[in-house]
C-alpha cells in the first residue's frame, strides 16, 4: 500500500470542511497520500489547493456503506471528521445529525476493521464535558462526560463504542478538540472567535450571550497538527487513548475574547451583553496529557487568530461575509 517513500495512505472523511481541508493539506505536506471523502455540503473550493499526484477525492455521503467501502480501498489510516457539526446545525436536523455523527461513524469503523485499516483518529469535542461541577477546577480526559447537546451526545456515544473495542482492530485514538478558530480554506464565521472578530470589524457592534461561560479554544492549524501528530506517533502511545487538543492557557470566558478583539480594533465598538443562564456548557479544560505524553504544543493563541482573521477581512480576502457558505 505504501507508494515509495509515502508514509501511508490516509482517508480524511469530511476533508472539505473547516478542519478537514487544513488537515488534508497538512498531511500531504508531511508525506502522506491523502484521499478525501466528502459530500460537499458547503462546496468543493477548499479542495482545489490539494490536487496533485498524492491526492484523490471521492464524492459521496459517509452514511452510504458502498461509498465508504469504495473510499476505504487501499487505506492505511482514517481521520474521521465527517459530521454535522455544532448544536444549531444538529438541532435543525436531528435525525440526519445522529445518522451522520453516530451511525455512519460506527459503520465506517466496522468497515475499517474488515479492510485492515491500521489507525483510526476520531474527532470528538470538549463539549462532551458539558457543565463543570466545580468552576474553579479544570476537567481532563478522565472527568465525567455530561453532554448537553445532540452534537455532544452523538460524539460521546461513538467514543464509548470505539474505546470499548479491545483486541486486534485498528489502533484507535479519540481527540476532543477545543472550540476551533482561525483561517481555513473552508472558512466559518459562526465560531465564537471568528464571529466576534468579523462582527466587531464589519458591524462595529457585538452582541454577547452568556459572557461568563468558560470554553477552551484552539487554532484550526493546531487542530490539524494534532491529528498529524497522532498519525506520526508510535501506536503504543496512542492506541485506545483520549487526548484533549488545545492549550490550558487558552481557556477563556466570552468576555475575555471580547476584550482581545477590542484591543485589536481602533475606533468605536458597541458591546451589548445579554445575560444568559440557559447555555449549560461551561467548562475549563486541561491539556496537560497531550503536552506531556506526546510533546504537543500550540503555535497560535486566540489573539493570533483574531489578528489573522482581521487582516484577511480588512484586506478583502472574503467578498460576501454574509454568504451562507461561511456558516454551518
C-alpha positions, 0 to 999 in steps of 0.5 A: 500500500505504501507508494515509495517513500509515502508514509501511508495512505490516509482517508480524511472523511469530511476533508472539505470542511473547516478542519478537514481541508487544513488537515488534508493539506497538512498531511500531504505536506508531511508525506502522506497520500491523502484521499478525501471523502466528502459530500460537499455540503458547503462546496468543493473550493477548499479542495482545489489547493490539494490536487496533485499526484498524492491526492484523490477525492471521492464524492459521496455521503459517509452514511452510504456503506458502498461509498465508504467501502469504495473510499476505504480501498487501499487505506492505511489510516482514517481521520474521521471528521465527517459530521454535522457539526455544532448544536444549531446545525444538529438541532435543525436536523436531528435525525440526519445529525445522529445518522451522520455523527453516530451511525455512519461513524460506527459503520465506517469503523466496522468497515475499517476493521474488515479492510485492515485499516491500521489507525483510526483518529476520531474527532470528538469535542470538549463539549462532551464535558458539558457543565463543570461541577466545580468552576474553579477546577479544570476537567481532563480526559478522565472527568465525567462526560455530561453532554448537553447537546445532540452534537455532544451526545452523538460524539460521546456515544461513538467514543464509548463504542470505539474505546470499548473495542479491545483486541486486534482492530485498528489502533484507535485514538479519540481527540476532543478538540477545543472550540476551533478558530482561525483561517481555513480554506473552508472558512466559518464565521459562526465560531465564537472567535471568528464571529466576534472578530468579523462582527466587531470589524464589519458591524462595529457592534457585538452582541454577547450571550452568556459572557461568563461561560468558560470554553477552551479554544484552539487554532484550526492549524493546531487542530490539524497538527494534532491529528498529524501528530497522532498519525506520526506517533508510535501506536503504543502511545496512542492506541485506545487513548483520549487526548484533549487538543488545545492549550490550558492557557487558552481557556477563556470566558466570552468576555475575555475574547471580547476584550482581545478583539477590542484591543485589536480594533481602533475606533468605536465598538458597541458591546451589548451583553445579554445575560444568559443562564440557559447555555449549560456548557461551561467548562475549563479544560486541561491539556496537560496529557497531550503536552506531556505524553506526546510533546504537543504544543500550540503555535497560535493563541486566540489573539493570533487568530483574531489578528489573522482573521482581521487582516484577511477581512480588512484586506478583502480576502472574503467578498460576501461575509454574509454568504451562507457558505461561511456558516454551518 
